[in-house]
Amino acid sequence: MIDLTIYEDRLEHTVQRARERQIIIPTFKQMRHPELIPDAIKRQLADVGLWDLNPLNLFRITWKNQPVEHGGGFGGVNYLELPPALTGVPARIFFLVGKWFPTGSHKVGAAFGCLAPRLVTGQFDPTTQKAVWPSTGNYCRGGAYDSHLLACESIAILPEGMSQERFDWLAKVAGETIKTTGSESNVKEIFDKCWELRRSGQDLMIFNQFDELGNYLWHHEVTAPAIETVFDQIAGPNDRFRGVVLTTGSAGTIASGDYLKRRFPHSKTVASEALQCPTLLNNGFGAHRIEGIGDKHVPWIHNVKTTDMVVAIDDAASMALIRLFNEPAGAEYLVQQGVPSDVVSQLSLLGISGAANLLSAIKFAKYYELTENDVVATVATDSMEMYRSRLEEMQEAEGPFGPVEAAVAHQRYLLGEGTDNLLELSYRERQRIHNLKYYTWVEQQGKSYEEIQAQWYDDSYWTSIPPLVDEIDRLIDAFNARVGLL
């Protein structure tokens, strides 16, 4: 669970470091409601770029940033709704947009949810320890960024097969970058590297996104209310919120489903993965190209008991869609098919996993025969900013993308998406997936048998996490008061 024990001696070191580096830490409440951010900080942000390595950008860890690259303020939640002409289903599908976070991905928030409680309790001492961020992509970028802003040394760990843009950026921000064997689905190799670092004798703390409940908490308390806000904004009097559909990755974002079920008791939570590595669907394994989603295991922080459906997406479909959405011939074709040009111009807001989320939402809508009064939410974790090299690789390998290729991609992968490779979960199916945690987390990673049982049989295991946010915010306020910059 999230430990809030205070270590006063190390906490004093952190307070001194924050005072020297002019660091103020935002609360979860301010991330959810940025209108609560002090006016003095808002004024200073007017001269700060969205990706700048400036501690003030901690206050931009929110879904409500003004969508500009420099000097923006705060407004409504950044989202994009896609029309039936594109999706082929009458249901209303909308995305929260991650591009307008620092680093271009909401994972900077998940990393904050893991690091901040350790700083304000003194459990992590930035003057002596290094923060280690194991990831399949965006989380280690977010962790390295947060570490830099919070004056911590960092080590980023990610598979060598990830996009070159990630490594180029990390070289400027992370203290050290470690490349592990494989690609998105090679998570165990990342875990093995963590064990090697633990045994190295270095003074470090590992923030593993797959088992850090701060990741779950941040999405429950910040992402889920953002989804709720968008629904309340766009829903008509007869519209119904039907569910949230997400590629699981670390299973942090899917924590939003637990929050949304309390507001919308009949809504569904859908977990999506790559068909080439169908771990949840079929206890399967393999490699795939949907960057950023980890596989071959069930994350410790995934509350499987509240997951209603598992969907698997062919990675070829996601790769075809990023060409459709980002090649000139694709844009021209979609406009000809009746997709509004202002929507087409924003499709680059979806990265590869965003395309997979769209396909998963379409499957969900078709399976439940959703209508124009049904609303489905999902997330664009990042944008094409991190994948331009993938487009270049496909252009070289597959040749030009013209009108015929655009028509095939739209007709086959969007309008032609079916309800195959999908499983509506029964109680026993959920239990089967939960039990897969045992082999990774109890046998390999040192979790206890008692805790894995509590995750399944004791509902208070999960319901006790969200209330901790108030105590964490109180600790953040106390920390900022000791630093004395407000």
C-alpha positions in Angstrom: 0.0 0.0 0.0 1.0 3.7 -0.1 3.2 4.3 3.0 3.0 7.8 4.5 5.4 7.2 7.4 7.5 10.3 7.9 11.3 10.2 8.2 12.2 13.6 9.7 16.0 13.6 9.2 15.7 12.9 5.4 12.7 15.2 5.1 14.7 18.1 6.4 17.3 17.4 3.6 14.5 17.5 1.0 13.1 20.8 2.4 16.5 22.4 2.2 17.0 21.2 -1.4 13.6 22.5 -2.4 14.3 25.9 -0.8 17.7 26.1 -2.6 16.1 25.2 -6.0 12.9 27.3 -5.6 10.7 24.2 -5.7 7.0 24.3 -4.8 5.1 21.0 -5.0 1.5 21.1 -6.3 -1.3 19.2 -4.6 -3.5 16.6 -6.3 -6.4 19.0 -5.7 -4.6 21.6 -7.7 -4.0 19.2 -10.6 -7.7 18.4 -10.6 -8.7 22.0 -10.2 -5.9 24.3 -11.5 -8.0 27.3 -10.7 -6.7 26.8 -7.2 -3.1 27.4 -8.2 -1.8 30.6 -6.6 -2.0 33.6 -9.0 1.7 34.4 -8.5 2.6 31.0 -10.0 0.1 31.5 -12.9 1.8 34.8 -13.7 5.2 33.2 -13.7 4.1 30.4 -16.0 3.3 33.0 -18.7 7.0 33.0 -19.5 7.6 29.2 -19.3 7.5 26.7 -22.2 5.4 23.6 -21.7 8.5 21.2 -21.9 10.9 23.6 -20.1 12.9 22.1 -17.3 11.5 24.6 -14.8 10.0 23.5 -11.4 7.0 25.7 -12.2 6.0 23.2 -14.7 5.0 20.8 -11.9 1.8 22.9 -11.9 1.2 22.0 -15.5 0.6 18.3 -14.5 -3.1 18.6 -15.3 -5.5 17.7 -18.1 -6.5 21.4 -18.2 -3.5 23.1 -19.7 -4.1 25.7 -22.4 -3.1 23.8 -25.6 -0.1 25.9 -26.5 3.6 25.1 -26.4 4.7 28.2 -24.4 3.2 30.5 -21.8 -0.3 29.0 -21.6 -2.7 29.2 -18.7 -5.5 26.8 -17.7 -8.9 26.1 -19.1 -11.1 23.1 -19.7 -10.1 19.5 -20.1 -8.3 18.9 -23.4 -10.3 16.3 -25.4 -11.2 15.2 -28.9 -14.5 13.7 -30.0 -14.4 11.6 -33.1 -17.5 11.5 -35.5 -19.3 8.4 -36.9 -17.9 9.2 -40.4 -14.5 8.3 -39.0 -15.3 5.5 -36.5 -18.2 3.8 -38.3 -20.3 3.5 -35.2 -23.0 5.9 -34.0 -21.7 6.0 -30.4 -19.9 9.1 -29.2 -16.2 8.3 -28.7 -14.0 10.9 -27.0 -10.3 11.0 -26.1 -8.6 12.9 -23.3 -5.6 14.4 -25.0 -2.2 13.8 -23.3 -0.1 15.9 -25.7 -0.6 19.1 -23.6 1.2 17.8 -20.5 4.9 18.5 -20.1 6.8 15.8 -22.0 3.7 15.4 -24.3 2.3 12.6 -22.2 0.1 12.2 -19.1 2.6 9.7 -17.7 4.3 12.7 -16.1 1.3 12.7 -13.8 1.5 9.0 -13.0 5.2 9.4 -12.1 4.4 12.4 -9.9 1.9 10.3 -8.0 4.6 7.8 -7.2 7.5 10.3 -6.3 5.8 13.2 -4.5 4.5 11.2 -1.5 8.0 9.8 -1.0 9.5 13.3 -1.1 7.1 15.0 1.3 7.4 12.1 3.9 11.2 12.0 3.7 11.2 8.4 2.5 13.2 9.5 -0.6 16.2 11.8 -0.1 17.1 13.7 -3.3 20.4 14.7 -1.8 21.7 11.1 -1.6 19.4 8.8 -3.6 18.7 8.2 -7.3 15.2 7.7 -8.6 14.9 4.7 -10.9 12.1 4.7 -13.5 11.5 1.3 -15.2 9.2 1.6 -18.1 8.2 0.7 -21.7 8.4 4.4 -22.7 6.5 7.4 -21.5 6.6 6.7 -17.8 10.4 6.7 -17.6 10.3 10.0 -19.5 7.8 11.4 -17.1 9.8 10.1 -14.1 13.0 11.6 -15.4 11.3 14.9 -16.1 9.7 15.0 -12.6 13.0 14.1 -11.1 14.8 16.9 -12.8 12.1 19.4 -11.7 12.3 18.1 -8.2 16.1 18.2 -8.1 16.5 14.4 -8.0 19.0 12.3 -9.9 17.3 9.7 -12.2 17.9 6.5 -14.0 15.6 5.7 -16.9 15.1 2.1 -17.9 13.3 1.1 -21.2 13.6 -1.5 -24.0 16.1 -0.9 -26.7 13.4 -1.3 -29.4 11.5 1.9 -28.4 11.3 4.9 -30.8 14.5 6.9 -31.3 12.7 10.1 -30.2 12.4 8.7 -26.6 16.1 8.1 -26.4 17.1 11.4 -27.9 14.9 13.2 -25.3 16.1 11.2 -22.4 19.7 11.9 -23.2 19.0 15.6 -22.3 17.0 15.0 -19.1 17.8 11.7 -17.4 21.0 11.3 -15.4 21.4 7.8 -17.0 19.5 5.8 -19.5 19.6 2.0 -19.5 18.4 0.0 -22.6 17.2 -3.5 -22.0 16.7 -6.3 -24.5 13.6 -6.4 -26.6 10.6 -4.1 -27.2 7.3 -3.2 -25.7 6.4 -6.7 -24.5 9.8 -7.4 -22.8 8.8 -6.2 -19.3 10.6 -9.0 -17.4 13.9 -7.8 -18.7 13.2 -4.4 -17.2 12.3 -6.0 -13.9 15.6 -8.1 -14.0 17.6 -4.9 -14.5 15.9 -3.4 -11.4 17.0 -6.4 -9.4 20.5 -6.0 -10.7 20.5 -2.3 -9.6 19.2 -3.3 -6.2 22.1 -5.6 -5.7 24.7 -3.1 -7.0 25.0 -1.3 -3.6 23.9 2.1 -5.0 21.6 4.3 -2.9 18.5 4.3 -5.0 14.7 3.9 -5.0 12.9 2.1 -7.7 9.5 3.5 -8.8 8.1 0.6 -10.7 4.9 1.9 -12.5 3.5 -1.7 -12.6 3.3 -2.0 -8.8 3.3 1.6 -7.5 -0.2 2.4 -6.2 0.6 6.1 -6.5 0.1 5.5 -10.2 -3.4 4.0 -9.5 -4.1 6.9 -7.2 -3.1 9.7 -9.6 -5.4 8.4 -12.3 -8.3 7.7 -9.9 -8.1 11.2 -8.6 -7.1 13.3 -11.6 -7.8 11.4 -14.9 -11.2 10.0 -13.9 -12.6 13.4 -12.8 -11.4 14.8 -16.2 -13.4 12.1 -18.0 -16.4 12.9 -15.9 -16.0 16.6 -16.6 -15.9 16.1 -20.4 -19.0 13.8 -20.2 -20.9 16.4 -18.2 -19.9 19.0 -20.8 -20.9 17.2 -24.0 -23.8 15.0 -22.9 -27.3 15.7 -24.0 -30.3 15.0 -21.8 -30.7 11.5 -23.1 -27.0 10.5 -23.3 -25.5 7.7 -21.2 -21.9 7.2 -20.1 -21.3 3.6 -21.2 -17.7 3.0 -20.2 -13.9 3.7 -20.4 -11.8 1.7 -22.8 -8.0 1.6 -22.4 -4.9 -0.3 -23.4 -3.6 -1.4 -20.0 0.1 -0.7 -20.1 0.9 -0.4 -16.4 -2.8 -0.4 -15.7 -2.6 2.9 -14.0 -5.0 4.8 -16.3 -7.6 2.0 -16.0 -8.0 2.9 -12.3 -10.2 5.7 -13.7 -12.8 3.0 -14.2 -13.2 2.4 -10.5 -14.0 6.1 -9.9 -16.4 6.2 -12.9 -18.3 3.2 -11.8 -19.3 5.0 -8.6 -20.7 7.9 -10.6 -22.1 5.7 -13.4 -22.8 2.3 -11.8 -23.8 0.6 -15.1 -20.7 1.7 -17.0 -18.1 -0.7 -18.1 -14.3 -0.8 -17.8 -12.5 -2.4 -20.8 -8.9 -3.5 -20.8 -7.2 -3.6 -24.2 -3.9 -5.3 -25.3 -2.1 -6.3 -28.5 -3.3 -9.3 -30.3 0.3 -10.4 -30.8 0.7 -10.7 -27.1 -2.8 -11.7 -25.7 -1.9 -12.1 -22.0 -5.3 -11.1 -20.6 -7.3 -12.6 -23.4 -5.6 -15.9 -23.7 -2.7 -16.3 -21.2 -0.6 -15.6 -24.3 2.8 -14.0 -25.1 4.7 -12.5 -28.0 6.1 -9.2 -29.3 4.2 -6.3 -30.9 4.5 -2.8 -32.1 1.9 -0.8 -30.0 4.6 1.2 -28.1 4.1 1.9 -24.5 1.9 -0.9 -23.3 3.7 -3.6 -21.3 2.8 -7.3 -21.6 3.4 -10.9 -20.6 2.2 -10.2 -17.1 -0.7 -8.6 -15.2 0.3 -5.4 -13.5 0.1 -5.5 -9.7 -2.0 -2.3 -9.6 -4.7 -3.6 -12.0 -7.9 -4.1 -10.1 -9.0 -7.0 -12.3 -12.2 -7.6 -10.3 -13.8 -4.4 -11.7 -12.7 -5.0 -15.3 -15.7 -6.1 -17.5 -14.1 -6.9 -20.9 -10.8 -7.7 -22.5 -10.1 -6.7 -26.1 -7.1 -7.5 -28.3 -6.0 -5.3 -31.2 -3.9 -6.3 -34.2 -0.8 -4.1 -34.1 -1.0 -3.9 -37.9 -4.2 -2.0 -37.5 -2.7 0.6 -35.2 0.3 1.1 -37.5 -2.0 1.5 -40.5 -4.0 4.1 -38.7 -1.1 6.3 -37.8 -0.3 6.4 -41.5 -4.0 7.2 -42.3 -4.0 9.9 -39.7 -0.7 11.5 -40.6 0.0 11.1 -44.3 -1.4 13.8 -46.7 -3.3 11.2 -48.7 -5.0 10.0 -45.6 -6.1 13.4 -44.6 -7.5 14.1 -48.0 -9.3 10.8 -48.2 -10.9 11.3 -44.7 -12.2 14.7 -45.6 -13.7 13.3 -48.8 -15.5 10.7 -46.6 -17.2 13.4 -44.6 -14.9 13.7 -41.7 -14.7 17.4 -40.7 -11.4 18.9 -41.6 -10.9 20.4 -38.1 -11.1 16.8 -36.8 -8.7 15.5 -39.4 -6.2 18.2 -38.5 -6.2 17.0 -34.9 -5.7 13.2 -35.5 -2.0 13.6 -34.9 -2.9 13.9 -31.3 -3.3 10.1 -31.2 0.0 8.1 -30.9 0.2 4.4 -31.6 -1.6 3.4 -28.4 -4.2 6.1 -29.1 -5.0 4.4 -32.4 -5.3 1.0 -30.5 -7.6 2.7 -28.0 -9.8 3.9 -30.8 -10.1 0.5 -32.3 -10.9 -1.0 -28.9 -13.6 1.6 -28.3 -15.1 0.7 -31.7 -15.1 -3.0 -30.8 -16.8 -2.2 -27.5 -19.5 0.0 -29.2 -20.2 -2.7 -31.8 -20.4 -5.5 -29.2 -22.9 -3.7 -27.0 -24.7 -2.2 -30.1 -24.3 1.3 -28.7 -26.3 4.2 -30.2 -25.9 7.9 -30.7 -27.0 8.4 -27.1 -24.1 6.3 -25.7 -20.8 7.9 -24.8 -17.5 6.1 -24.6 -14.3 7.5 -23.1 -10.7 6.7 -23.8 -7.2 8.4 -23.7 -4.6 9.5 -26.1 -1.6 8.9 -23.8 0.8 10.7 -26.2 0.8 12.1 -29.8 2.7 11.4 -33.0 5.5 13.7 -31.7 7.2 10.6 -30.3 6.7 8.5 -33.4 7.8 10.4 -36.5 10.6 8.0 -37.0 8.1 5.1 -37.2 6.3 6.9 -40.0 9.6 7.2 -41.8 10.4 3.6 -41.3 7.0 2.5 -42.7 7.4 4.8 -45.7 10.7 3.2 -46.5 9.5 -0.4 -45.9 6.0 -0.2 -47.3 6.3 2.5 -49.9 4.1 5.6 -50.6 0.8 5.9 -48.9 -1.7 7.1 -51.5 -5.5 7.2 -51.9 -5.9 3.4 -52.3 -3.9 2.7 -49.1 -6.0 5.3 -47.3 -9.2 3.8 -48.4 -8.0 0.3 -47.4 -6.9 1.5 -44.0 -10.2 3.3 -43.3 -12.5 0.5 -44.6 -10.6 -2.4 -43.2 -9.4 -1.2 -39.8 -12.1 1.4 -38.8 -15.3 0.7 -40.6 -14.5 -3.0 -40.9 -13.5 -3.5 -37.2 -15.4 -6.4 -35.7 -16.1 -8.1 -32.4 -13.5 -10.8 -32.7 -10.7 -11.2 -30.2 -12.9 -9.9 -27.4 -14.1 -11.5 -24.2 -16.8 -10.3 -21.8 -15.5 -11.3 -18.4 -17.4 -13.5 -16.0 -16.4 -13.7 -12.4 -14.2 -16.8 -13.1 -12.6 -15.1 -16.1 -11.7 -12.1 -13.9 -10.3 -14.5 -11.3 -8.2 -16.3 -14.0 -6.6 -13.0 -15.0 -6.0 -11.9 -11.4 -4.3 -15.3 -10.6 -1.8 -14.6 -13.4 -0.3 -12.0 -11.1 1.0 -14.7 -8.9 3.8 -15.9 -11.3 5.2 -12.4 -11.8 4.6 -10.7 -8.4 4.8 -13.4 -5.7 7.2 -15.8 -7.3 9.5 -13.3 -9.0 9.1 -9.8 -7.4 8.6 -10.6 -3.7 5.0 -9.7 -3.1 3.2 -11.7 -0.4 0.6 -14.4 -0.9 -1.5 -12.6 1.7 -1.6 -9.3 -0.3 -2.5 -10.9 -3.6 -5.4 -12.7 -1.8 -6.5 -9.4 -0.3 -6.6 -7.8 -3.7 -9.2 -10.3 -4.8 -11.2 -11.1 -1.6 -11.0 -7.8 0.4 -12.7 -4.9 -1.4 -11.3 -2.5 1.1 -7.8 -3.1 -0.4 -8.8 -0.9 -3.3 -11.3 1.4 -1.7 -8.8 2.4 1.0 -6.4 3.9 -1.6 -8.4 7.0 -2.8 -9.0 8.5 0.6 -5.2 8.8 1.1 -5.2 11.7 -1.4 -6.4 14.1 1.3 -3.5 13.1 3.7 -1.0 13.4 0.8 -2.2 16.8 0.0 -2.0 17.8 3.7 1.6 16.6 3.7 2.4 18.6 0.5 0.9 21.7 2.0 3.0 21.2 5.2 6.1 20.6 3.1 5.6 23.8 1.1 5.0 25.7 4.3 8.4 24.5 5.6 10.1 25.4 2.4 8.7 28.9 2.8 8.4 30.0 -0.8 4.6 30.6 -0.9 
